[in-house]
């Protein structure tokens, strides 16, 4: 062929000159061998006890990761699996840095904070997974939603194994992506086994691909060991996504030659099966293809292997020379630093708003002043929310920014995480706080760990609004106070406004905080608490700073949320009887303002903690323990707690009233402490 002659690629989407085709053939060969030799060297280092944790080999699956990443652009985002070292390498992450990550060294992607491939590099378009397989699918779907909302020509791609298709996250993500025709490509690395469980015991259908039918999306099934077959179906899917034609599920049938991990001898597999798949080695298949195209494979193979071996050798040298991280970094990169919050128009008319209306108007103000703010949740658009908190927002901002979702809490929370990664500021709503249990994994394992496992380079700036608390006769599943579920999870902030002004001010700070924030809003206070605010919107209230609601010198009452009005009422009664209690409203449950607590205790010598959450392992227990550690000698009386009893939130009015803190109970315990 002459220099001007061209030929099409396997996918038929572009024409290449012979010179370009040769460059592509060699480049793909280098990528395949780099993935294989790098993977094999990691296994060797593991046998030498140089790898800190487990190793999950992707030997035999190289064609899937290389072929799938080939059609992507620099701005696209990829969510690899724990055995997808090839994604990292193919996307241009330095092999030395990747190996330093695997060895737990300072210069790894997470700086030693996390293991193996749970990290990533947003600049290279790689987002780390968690060990909860399939959990990245809602996140990738959220990224795709963000691309569409921002009008960006970008695609999200998520890798997962066939075992992950049994998880709810798989179905929630595909359902939402199908509804909205989002630019996301789902790549199943179907390697026949979920650890030890064969595919026939995982699903009642014959193929993973046919699961796409339920979600009205395109599907494809291909030989995952044939590089060009993978490239062909993925390139077609990526082009469809860019054209706005929606998502595709691709079932890449392949095999993991090693066990689930290097600790797994894989005795549950038949030797004949392993031998059969070994004969379908993707690199050997590609080398056969090159040979048929006329390449001198003895020469080319030796040349490329020598080149790749040198790359891997340099990576090992770099990684082993990298020191272990300094111990103090173990407690860094948990939170990202806040950059401040815009302020409302000072000329706005002052109006009286309820607690509920303050949240509504604050959401509207923030959405009007920052196009990055979106809302996601069940019935928040057409229905205006179960309690009317988002009423009118759909008319103001449209369905692209006020998004009615299916009943899919994991998708709502995980999708919010994904949208935040591409620059949006999502505000997710749980219809009731109780339902956050259905999205728990995404909050504690995806959102809260994002900054830490990516060494503080980026986090997940989401807000999860949670209508919380009892006193509305909601019973067991509509009355819970959920803060104790999350108190022990690093990387999450929790705010709990007790009045309308703080409901607005804390929400504003939460929206612009670069970390995940759980926003506890109290159903009991929705229409009881009121405030006069300019335009119904307050100045931002700093997260982590308590407020003194009543000055006093005899007793410190520490509280937050719906028990704050009760404590103030009890303090009024006590004042009439000649007592002088101080009331501290924490406003933020986490991080805890211990400075304010200790300053009050130093003044009064007595402390009582009141909250509507349960007594056992509630926040009061943590505060009491900290007081015992740091201020025990200041106390003139025991620390007392007034909390909900250790039972479920009862339904019948007399039963619910009996288990909750009351004004009478607060006043009684306060008198006992003052008179101790």
Secondary structure, DSSP 8 states (H G I E B T S, - for coil): --TT-EEE-TTSS-EEEHHHHHHHHHHHHHHHHHHHHHHHHHHHHHHTT-SSS-----TT-HHHHHHHHHT--TT-EEE--TT-HHHHHHTT--HHHHHHHHTTBTTSTTTTSS-TTS--BGGGTB----SSTTTHHHHHHHHHHHHHHHT----EEEEEEGGGGGSHHHHHHHHHHHHHT-SEEEEEEE-SEETTEEGGGT-SSS-SGGGGGGGT-EEEEEETT-HHHHHHHHHHHHHHHHTT---EEEEEE---SS-SSTT---TTS-HHHHHHHHTT-HHHHHHHHHHHTT--HHHHHHHHHHHHHHHHHHHHHHHHHS-B--GGGGGSSSS----------TTS-EEEEEHHHHHHHHHHHHHHH-TTEEEEETTSSSS--TTSTTTTHHHHH-TTTEEE--S-HHHHHHHHHHHHHTT-EEEEEESSGGGGGGGHHIIIIIITTHHHHTTTS-----EEEEEE-SSS---TTSS---HHHHTT-TTEEEEE--SHHHHHHHHHHHHT-SSEEEEEEEGGGTTT-EEEEETT------TT--EEEE--SSEEEEE-TTHHHHHHHHHHHHHHTT--EEEEE--EEES--HHHHHHHHHHHS-EEEEEEEESTTSHHHHHHHHHHHHSGGG-SS--EEEEE-SS---SSHHHHHHHS--HHHHHHHHHHHHT-
